[in-house]
């Protein structure tokens, strides 16, 4: 029941955040592998956060996920961390993959493009004593399982801290210009005890990559570099990064942990 409440809260929060934007975000068609593109000025995004269930999920969790997708009819879905429970007693790699498949198949069968970031629990089962993977190995394996679905647009990203640091541009209705950008960053599950412990954060090399890529997008958009607004996702946080007055900062919400404040 706690998992269901968390998932419902995350879903409602996501819909409220997106509902404040003056336009909705999604793809021009639903053919796998095609660029994301506005259609008639609209693009709808559904955020699914903290699904956090096992290979034998609660029916309420499955129903909530399926109903949310079917009722909102999104063109793109963002999985924003703790996409599976991660660890549960006796978990095996096969069971972990089965948990991934419950989420991936529900989206892929509906031919909806999707992408993801990791939370602090996704990898834990593969990293326990029984399975023995490192955090990086576990997250790369999870990513590979999701990537096996043709509508998954997530990538490992460049070599830097974490797994799954990347961006997905969205084209205008005409398909000739990038007008929106989706950022996905691994905020890393936990901080080493030498740094005081606690939850992880976005590291300096990730921020450097973000700045380089953002500057490249501005250059490509020249002579109108302020016309590409963005949304950034990292472990359950949705952060609006407005680049034009159509998305006022007052309508965006962000709750980063202290080390992330450099963003």
ZAROLUM-120254 format. One line per 5 residues: their letters; for each residue z, y, x of N, C-alpha, C. Coordinates in steps of 0.001 Angstrom, whole numbers, plus 500000, padded with zeros to 6 digits. Atoms other than C-alpha are relative to their C-alpha. Last residue first. Layout:
# residues N
a) Z/Y/X/Z/Y/X/Z/Y/X | ...;
This chain:
# residues 263
xxxxx) 501267/500005/500711/489045/523246/523192/499798/501313/499255 | 500996/499398/499138/491907/524096/525569/498630/500028/499342 | 500151/498609/500386/494216/523328/522650/499005/500738/500881 | 501352/499734/500484/493553/519641/523201/499755/501475/499741 | 500962/500012/498902/496656/519255/525388/498581/500325/499566;
xxxxx) 499897/498898/499048/498793/520465/522432/499002/499945/501149 | 498754/500083/499267/497587/518028/519786/499960/501020/501124 | 500027/500716/498734/494704/519219/517622/501380/499918/500621 | 498628/500213/499592/495221/520130/513954/500031/499221/501308 | 499888/500789/498783/491971/521663/512742/501469/499861/500352;
xxxxx) 498652/500434/499692/490880/523116/509419/499982/499149/501257 | 499935/501193/499160/487809/525150/508587/501454/499668/500299 | 500247/501169/500839/487282/527573/505720/500060/498701/500781 | 498914/500144/500966/488900/530510/507486/499840/498769/499134 | 498913/500769/499409/486479/529971/510356/501133/499763/499015;
xxxxx) 498884/499207/499491/483597/531145/508209/501143/499139/500491 | 498871/500932/499981/480586/528805/507922/501207/500731/500566 | 500030/500795/501223/477642/530996/506827/501154/499013/499926 | 499047/499550/501019/478615/533537/509495/500007/499190/498725 | 500651/498988/500804/476875/531552/512284/500909/500346/498832;
xxxxx) 500873/499225/499128/478087/529462/515190/499230/501045/499212 | 501063/499174/500560/481036/527863/513413/499239/500777/501046 | 500309/499112/498893/482931/525071/515164/498861/500910/499571 | 501232/499248/500189/484607/523177/512338/499834/500972/501160 | 499905/498641/499488/487212/520688/513503/498658/500681/499813;
xxxxx) 501290/499383/500269/487798/517450/511624/500113/501461/500385 | 500065/498563/500146/490693/515511/513112/498569/500434/499732 | 499474/499551/501286/491150/511801/512408/499970/501510/499814 | 498854/500702/500577/490655/510729/516019/500638/500704/498815 | 499298/500818/499014/488100/513202/517340/501292/499514/499356;
xxxxx) 499027/501003/500414/485440/514758/515138/500639/499355/501213 | 499568/500916/498948/483595/518009/515800/501034/499047/499427 | 498735/500643/500360/481584/519903/513186/500332/499010/501105 | 499658/501354/499568/478924/522350/514275/501259/499515/499302 | 498593/500296/500221/477034/525515/513342/500269/498537/500345;
xxxxx) 499720/501439/500046/473651/526233/514902/501495/499782/499883 | 500371/500583/501297/472279/529709/514151/500261/498508/499918 | 498813/500058/500844/474018/531679/516895/499742/499320/498670 | 499040/501033/499603/471454/530940/519615/501207/499868/499086 | 498954/499881/501026/468649/532848/517866/501087/498966/500252;
xxxxx) 499189/498795/499839/466178/533553/520707/501079/500190/498941 | 500405/498631/499693/466968/530839/521710/498627/500294/499375 | 500111/499253/501251/467886/527585/519915/499535/501437/500223 | 501118/500550/500765/467144/525480/523007/499778/500784/498714 | 501232/499637/499312/469406/527714/525089/498783/499537/499203;
xxxxx) 500205/498561/500191/472218/527411/522563/498679/500448/500624 | 500424/499806/501390/471836/523626/522485/499735/501475/499712 | 501393/500448/500077/471978/523530/526287/499450/500171/498587 | 500829/498948/499401/475140/525644/526218/498521/499627/499947 | 500019/498879/500919/476746/523178/523808/499116/501130/500523;
xxxxx) 500888/500361/501107/475762/520252/526001/499880/501137/499000 | 501378/500122/499505/477249/521800/529120/499031/499756/498850 | 500486/498655/499684/480406/522934/527274/498552/499963/500486 | 500188/499247/501242/480958/519523/525665/499400/501379/500283 | 501219/500525/500643/480407/517742/528983/499700/500779/498726;
xxxxx) 501134/499544/499183/482984/519995/530675/498678/499536/499388 | 500199/498600/500359/485389/519318/527793/498831/500591/500786 | 500601/499998/501334/484967/515591/528335/499703/501429/499538 | 501407/500355/499827/485562/515995/532071/499268/499924/498666 | 500790/498911/499435/488753/517939/531315/498534/499635/500144;
xxxxx) 499812/499684/498590/490250/515286/529054/499002/501046/500494 | 501322/499835/499410/490522/515148/525251/500168/500502/501434 | 500634/498706/500226/493995/513948/524283/498623/500006/500654 | 500972/499533/499031/496173/510875/524065/499391/501333/499616 | 501401/500231/500323/499292/510357/521988/499086/500588/501076;
xxxxx) 500508/499427/501248/502760/510215/523497/498526/499699/499793 | 500223/500912/501112/503804/509637/527089/499459/500708/498768 | 499053/499767/501080/505237/512303/529388/499824/499107/498793 | 500310/498709/500615/502384/512634/531829/500917/500292/498820 | 499893/498994/498938/503700/509857/534096/499696/501398/499490;
xxxxx) 498605/499576/499910/504224/507818/530917/500202/501061/501071 | 499193/500756/499044/500470/507708/530507/501418/500566/500066 | 499844/499334/498711/499069/509350/527391/500919/499178/500888 | 498647/499654/499572/497897/507272/524443/499960/500661/501372 | 498891/500420/500867/494810/506583/522328/501382/500505/500405;
xxxxx) 499207/500912/499177/491994/508603/523904/501343/499681/499331 | 498781/499269/499626/490582/511690/522125/500993/499100/500728 | 498895/500951/499899/487135/510072/522168/501236/500768/500463 | 499304/500061/498711/484686/512766/521098/501181/499039/499919 | 499076/501127/500078/482003/512895/518367/500650/499847/501385;
xxxxx) 499384/500425/498738/480166/516173/517834/500954/498842/499738 | 498798/500807/500203/477815/516788/514892/500492/499508/501358 | 499726/500986/498959/475302/519620/515238/501318/499292/499706 | 498615/500446/500089/473583/521824/512686/500206/498923/501048 | 499205/498965/500657/470389/523892/512560/501469/499615/499864;
xxxxx) 498620/500448/500158/468108/521984/514929/500831/501130/499418 | 498967/499239/499307/464531/523111/514301/501369/499390/499740 | 500509/499410/498760/461173/521642/513239/501051/500775/500789 | 500004/500963/498904/462138/519165/510522/499538/500549/501329 | 501368/500110/499485/461112/521443/507663/499895/499009/501153;
xxxxx) 500810/500708/500990/464431/520777/505933/498574/499794/500482 | 500167/499293/501263/466326/521770/509067/499092/499215/499065 | 501152/499108/500135/467199/519244/511723/500010/500721/498659 | 500594/500114/501329/470629/517746/512359/498893/501047/499887 | 500532/498797/500627/471810/517165/515915/499428/499696/498622;
xxxxx) 501148/500315/500835/473997/514173/516805/499507/501287/499347 | 500277/499068/501097/476486/514557/519641/498731/499585/499272 | 501422/499754/500236/478145/512151/522044/499831/501028/498892 | 500098/498547/500005/481444/510992/523531/498523/500347/499873 | 500524/499422/501231/481838/507351/522504/500126/501509/499944;
xxxxx) 501231/500672/500424/484056/505695/525086/499546/500633/498690 | 500184/500459/501363/486779/507556/526948/498675/499306/499773 | 498818/500585/500618/486815/509621/530116/499708/499596/498559 | 498877/499049/499961/483330/510208/531455/501207/499313/499377 | 498843/500507/499272/480036/508353/531979/501049/501096/500106;
xxxxx) 500045/499900/498544/477651/509656/529319/501281/499445/500616 | 499956/498674/499396/477775/508432/525743/499936/499953/501512 | 498886/499967/499048/478675/505018/524331/500162/501385/500608 | 500378/500448/498653/476398/505616/521346/501224/500078/500904 | 499023/499773/498927/476938/505940/517590/499471/499459/501326;
xxxxx) 500564/499028/499068/473893/506099/515294/500945/500301/501156 | 498981/499388/499152/474710/502960/513278/499324/500915/501019 | 499774/498618/500432/472004/502346/510662/501122/500686/500778 | 501146/499138/499743/470641/499265/512438/500221/501446/499591 | 500515/499616/501317/474011/497520/512632/498931/501076/500175;
xxxxx) 500881/501086/500440/474468/495947/516075/499428/500281/498612 | 501388/499660/499678/475841/499322/517147/499014/498917/499589 | 500487/499023/500983/479102/498546/515331/498519/500301/500227 | 500027/500668/501305/479609/495388/517364/499520/500941/498906 | 501168/500891/500030/478601/497182/520570/499901/499281/498653;
xxxxx) 501185/499166/500186/481107/499963/519880/498755/499130/499877 | 499990/499527/501390/483889/497421/519431/498759/500835/499698 | 500336/501159/500827/482918/495796/522722/499966/500383/498526 | 501435/500246/499833/482836/499163/524487/499561/498795/499167 | 500717/498983/500776/486245/499985/523008/498488/499831/500140;
xxxxx) 499808/500231/501427/487732/496704/524232/499193/501000/499169 | 500764/501191/500387/486276/496975/527729/500073/499782/498488 | 501420/499656/499960/487586/500541/528057/499134/498824/499573 | 500307/499089/501099/491079/499591/526890/498507/500321/499963 | 499512/498656/499737/491154/496615/529240/499649/500875/498804;
xxxxx) 500980/498976/499624/490643/493176/527741/500709/501284/500416 | 500071/499558/498619/493263/490428/527893/498964/501030/500396 | 501427/499713/499841/492759/488518/524663/499658/500691/501311 | 500842/501131/500375/496126/486751/524403/498530/500245/500326 | 499928/501021/498954/498082/489381/526313/499068/498835/499716;
xxxxx) 498704/500657/499884/496949/492160/523959/499938/498875/501040 | 499286/499698/498754/493944/494357/524705/501345/499286/500123 | 500773/500547/498880/491519/492985/522101/500709/500195/501335 | 500025/501461/500078/494139/493562/519404/499266/499359/501161 | 498751/500630/499571/494804/497127/520536/499987/498475/499958;
xxxxx) 500184/500889/498844/491242/498480/520514/501173/499056/500245 | 501182/500871/500091/491141/500084/517053/499963/498911/501074 | 499702/501399/500307/494741/501371/517148/498800/499061/500107 | 499097/500568/498998/494715/504831/518777/500304/498533/499743 | 498632/499531/500150/491646/506013/516903/500865/499396/501091;
xxxxx) 498896/500953/500035/488018/505575/517907/501330/500703/499767 | 499122/499830/498848/485034/507737/517021/501124/498988/499840 | 498554/500207/499956/482215/506818/514707/500642/500536/501265 | 499555/499935/498610/478646/507111/513477/501526/499990/499998 | 498582/499738/499760/476788/506416/510255/500286/500049/501490;
xxxxx) 499679/499782/498580/473297/506373/508761/501490/500292/500161 | 499488/498656/499730/473267/505036/505171/500287/500133/501497 | 501001/499283/499196/471109/502041/504300/500383/501458/500220 | 500423/498883/500846/473481/500795/501564/498992/500904/500714 | 500693/500566/501163/473761/497431/503303/499491/501083/499062;
xxxxx) 501366/500348/499627/474603/499345/506491/499202/499440/498823 | 500818/498793/499810/477666/501028/505019/498540/499636/500224 | 499919/499208/501238/479413/497971/503568/499116/501234/500081 | 500925/500564/500992/478149/495877/506499/500000/500823/498714 | 501398/499768/499646/479794/498101/509106/499023/499514/498951;
xxxxx) 500316/498568/500088/483199/498202/507421/498505/500238/500241 | 499686/499596/501371/483575/494483/506719/499643/501472/499787 | 501132/500317/500884/481756/493734/509967/500266/500411/498552 | 501057/499008/499793/484370/495528/512066/498872/499781/498995 | 499468/498759/500574/487106/493336/510557/498984/501132/500134;
xxxxx) 500093/500145/501453/484981/490241/511273/500528/501243/499292 | 501391/499741/500386/484559/491435/514865/499837/499908/498484 | 500231/498563/499807/488339/491630/515234/498579/500360/499588 | 499405/499327/501150/488680/488153/513734/499813/501516/500087 | 500805/500345/501173/486232/486742/516275/500534/500695/498747;
xxxxx) 501221/499188/499994/487962/488598/519100/499125/499738/498776 | 500970/500488/499019/491237/486924/518050/498794/500947/500019 | 501379/499515/500106/494287/488323/516247/499136/499475/501148 | 500951/501069/499724/497382/486120/516354/498550/500421/499977 | 499476/501212/499373/499613/488693/514681/498917/498940/500155;
xxxxx) 499161/500683/500978/497743/491914/513934/500328/498642/500593 | 499154/501156/499707/496264/494429/516317/500640/499479/498718 | 499816/500188/498565/493298/496707/515739/500806/498751/500305 | 498574/500022/499687/493799/497669/512086/500243/499875/501502 | 499420/501310/500325/490145/498661/511744/501469/500037/500405;
xxxxx) 500990/500548/500922/488426/502071/511628/500337/498566/499606 | 499273/501099/500630/491502/503540/513235/499131/499390/498909 | 498910/500611/499249/489304/506556/513937/500868/499050/499201 | 499291/499123/499076/486961/509052/512326/501290/499397/500572 | 498771/500796/499897/484241/506953/510716/500852/500663/501075;
xxxxx) 499271/499902/498736/481600/509553/509820/501274/499170/499899 | 498569/500312/500050/479167/508663/507042/500578/500104/501404 | 499422/500308/498687/475735/510190/506510/501481/499750/499825 | 501106/500336/499120/473382/510554/503543/500507/499665/501396 | 500254/499176/498817/476280/510410/501126/498742/499569/500733;
xxxxx) 501400/500187/499590/476184/508944/497617/499649/500856/501223 | 500420/498759/499320/479588/510399/496627/498540/499947/500429 | 499840/498835/500866/480271/507752/493967/499536/501291/500664 | 500897/500050/501158/478840/504758/495805/500088/501254/499137 | 501402/499925/499575/480427/505554/499165/499077/500096/498790;
xxxxx) 500204/498681/499395/483864/506340/497735/498543/500174/500406 | 500110/499019/501071/483663/503306/495461/499760/501398/500547 | 501274/500175/500711/482906/500990/498379/499801/501048/498908 | 501109/499696/499100/485730/502331/500552/498666/499914/499258 | 499971/498561/499733/488283/502376/497728/498817/500409/500871;
xxxxx) 500460/499305/501205/487298/498894/496575/499935/501505/500226 | 501435/500248/500135/487600/497467/500089/499439/500770/498806 | 500653/499273/498915/491022/499052/500580/498487/499876/499885 | 499944/498578/500341/492225/497881/497156/499312/500843/501072 | 501117/499716/500894/491029/494359/497958/499956/501473/499635;
xxxxx) 499546/499849/501374/493412/494313/500893/498799/500353/499131 | 499470/498713/500471/491550/493268/503997/500555/499926/498584 | 499726/500377/501395/491199/489762/505442/500626/501215/499323 | 501145/500811/500420/489493/490622/508755/500197/499420/498598 | 500284/501177/499176/492105/493352/509108/498730/499298/499533;
xxxxx) 499695/501279/500633/492649/496889/507809/499456/498861/500869 | 498894/500729/499376/492911/500369/509313/500400/498716/499266 | 500204/501198/500835/490651/502366/506991/501024/498952/500408 | 498842/500884/500150/492215/505305/508787/499783/498883/498989 | 499008/500002/498917/489412/507800/508199/501120/499018/499687;
xxxxx) 499073/501109/500257/486214/507643/506157/500942/499902/501193 | 499117/500398/498901/484364/510972/506137/500914/498874/499528 | 498753/500614/500455/481429/511394/503756/500794/499580/501227 | 499275/500876/499078/478716/513838/504781/501260/499466/499316 | 498640/500375/500421/476143/515436/502473/500621/498989/500957;
xxxxx) 499693/501152/499151/473070/517295/503783/501461/499639/499759 | 498726/500691/500195/471396/519939/501622/500133/498799/500941 | 498861/499179/499618/468745/522609/502199/501353/499334/499875 | 499870/498899/500960/466058/520765/500262/501254/500817/500260 | 501014/500207/501040/466675/517759/502481/500231/501039/498913;
xxxxx) 499699/499459/501322/468494/518414/505734/498853/499689/499048 | 500760/498833/500428/467618/516121/508611/500446/500451/498612 | 499334/499435/501164/469203/513411/510706/499304/501300/499626 | 499030/498921/499775/466656/511932/513050/500662/500427/498702 | 500609/498681/500147/465035/508597/512112/501061/501072/500229;
xxxxx) 500578/499494/498762/466463/505384/513562/499350/501362/499879 | 499200/500128/498790/467064/503568/510301/499249/500567/501194 | 500628/500973/499114/465063/504931/507370/500770/499953/501298 | 499005/500975/499557/467331/506657/504898/499345/498874/500793 | 500265/501292/500612/465435/509857/504314/500981/499008/500593;
xxxxx) 501197/499799/500819/466024/513555/504876/499549/498701/499344 | 501287/500338/499401/469569/512944/506098/498826/500105/499041 | 500545/501379/499957/472810/514745/505137/498534/499777/500368 | 500753/500502/498869/475225/517931/504926/499500/498558/499892 | 499552/501349/499708/476407/520050/502008/499062/499351/500996;
xxxxx) 501095/500935/500191/476055/523812/501902/500535/498623/500329 | 500961/499479/500960/478481/526647/501473/498754/499163/499867 | 501191/499507/499326/481206/524610/503116/498976/500471/498977 | 499909/498561/499776/484484/524411/501208/498763/500555/500677 | 500286/499282/501218/483643/520986/499730/500079/501507/500159;
xxxxx) 501442/499864/500132/483439/519551/503221/499634/500790/498754 | 500524/499207/498895/487105/520245/503793/498517/500239/499829 | 499593/498615/500210/488128/519008/500334/499451/500906/501080 | 500829/499440/501064/486064/515827/500708/500353/501453/499718 | 501363/499830/499514/487654/515076/504065/499117/500652/498951;
xxxxx) 500012/498873/499071/491151/515691/502744/498593/500286/500481 | 499914/498784/500812/490508/513378/499784/499975/501246/500876 | 501244/499818/500751/489283/510606/502083/500028/501303/499212 | 501044/499583/499064/492169/510995/504531/498695/500281/499283 | 499700/498634/499556/494732/510894/501715/498914/500523/500916;
xxxxx) 500302/499111/501118/493065/507828/500176/500249/501452/500384 | 501458/499922/500138/493030/505999/503521/499613/500968/498905 | 500537/499266/498855/496683/506798/504184/498497/500199/499863 | 499646/498588/500169/497690/505731/500659/499428/500842/501128 | 500812/499445/501086/495739/502466/500988/500301/501479/499813;
xxx) 501365/499854/499485/497321/501695/504360/499095/500637/498957 | 499980/498853/499097/500770/502371/502912/498619/500270/500559 | 500000/498795/500831/500000/500000/500000/500000/501252/500864;
